[in-house]
Amino acid sequence: MQVTDACNACFEQRQTFTQEVLAKVLNQLVEQIPLPLLFMRTVLQAIGAFPTLVDFIMGILARLVKKQIWKYPKLWVGFLKCLQLTKPQSFGVLLQLPPPQLEVALNRIAVLKAPLIAHASQPD
């Protein structure tokens, strides 16, 4: 609980913990092995605090696909929440998932299925 409280306190200090600072922190955290347990919670908080970070977050999510995020069950749940929260921007990341993980994602978040099919059907 103390780590969660510390994270919340940081997000309240927007003059210090600006969008730029947060982006640098997320860039460093995504490279940690193993990934911090609260990483996806922090990413979701970042989107809530700074909606303009969505494009940056898509880069983070794409890196998590390369790191096989589905192998970390607790982080995978947060990753899926993040995909749902950031649709339609997250469709490109969803389409990077291997077919078995894409199927799991679409079964867990059924509301993504129809819009993703429409997105994938676009000529571009």
N, C-alpha and C positions, 0 to 999 in steps of 0.2 A: 504494500500500500504506500510506503514511503516514496518509492520511485514514481508511482502514479501522481502522488501529491506534488513531487518536485517538478514533474513534467507540466502539470496544470499550472503551477506557479510561474514557470517559464513562459507559457503561452499567454499569461496575463500581462507580462512585461513586454508589450509590443514595441516600446521605444528601444529596448535592448535586443530583444529577440525578434528582429525584423524578418521579413520574408527572405531576404538575402542570407541572413545568418542561418535561418532554418534550412534553406536549400543546401548550404555548406554542410550542416550537421547531418542531414539525411544522406547526402553524398558519402560522407564518412561512415555512417552507420551501416549503409547497405553493403559495404565492403567487409564488415566484420564477420569473422567465422568463429563460432556460429552466429547467425543473425540474432540480435537482441530479442528477447521474448516479447517486449512491448513495441517492437518496431512498427508493426502495422497499425497499432493503436495511435502511435505518434504520427504516422502518415495520414490517417483519417482525421486526426486533430488538426494537422497542418492544412488540409483541404478546407476544413470548417473555418479555420482562422483566416486563411488566405486563398480564397477561391481562384485567384489569378495564378496560383502555382500548379493548376491542373496539368498544363502541358509538360511542365518539369516532372510532375509526379508520374506521367505516362512513361517517361524515360526510366524512372526508378522501377516501375512495375515491369517494364520490358527486361530490365536487368535481373529482376527476381525470377522471371520466366527462365532465363539462361541459368540461374542458380537452382532451378527445379524446386521452386517454392512449395509445390504440392507434397514434397517429402517432409515438410514441417507442419503437421496437422493444425496446430494452434495459429501459426502464421498464415496458413492457407485459408482458414476461415476469414481472417482479416483481409487478406488479398481479395477474396471474392466479394466481401462487403465493399471494398474500395472500387472494384470494377463496377459494381452496381451503382454506387454513389456517383461515379464519374462518367456514366454512359451519356452520350454516344462517343465521347473522346476515348473511352476504354476499348472500343471495338477492335482497334488495331492490335492492342495487346492481347485481347481474347483470341484473336486469330493466329497469334504466335504460339499459343499453347499446343502441345502435341494432341492429336485426336482423342486419346482416352481422357486426358485432363480437361479438354474442351467439353467433352460429353458430361463429365462430372460437374463442371461449372454450370453448364446450361440446365442440368437436372436440379442443381441446388438453387439456382436463380432463374426460374422459368420465365420471368418477365423479360429477360435478355434475349430469349430465343428469337421471337418474331422480328424485333428491331435489328438484331444481328444478321439474320437472313436477308432482310431488306438491304442492309449496309453492304453485305457481301455480294449482293446481286447488282450493285451499281456498276455501270460500265467502266468507271475509272478505278 
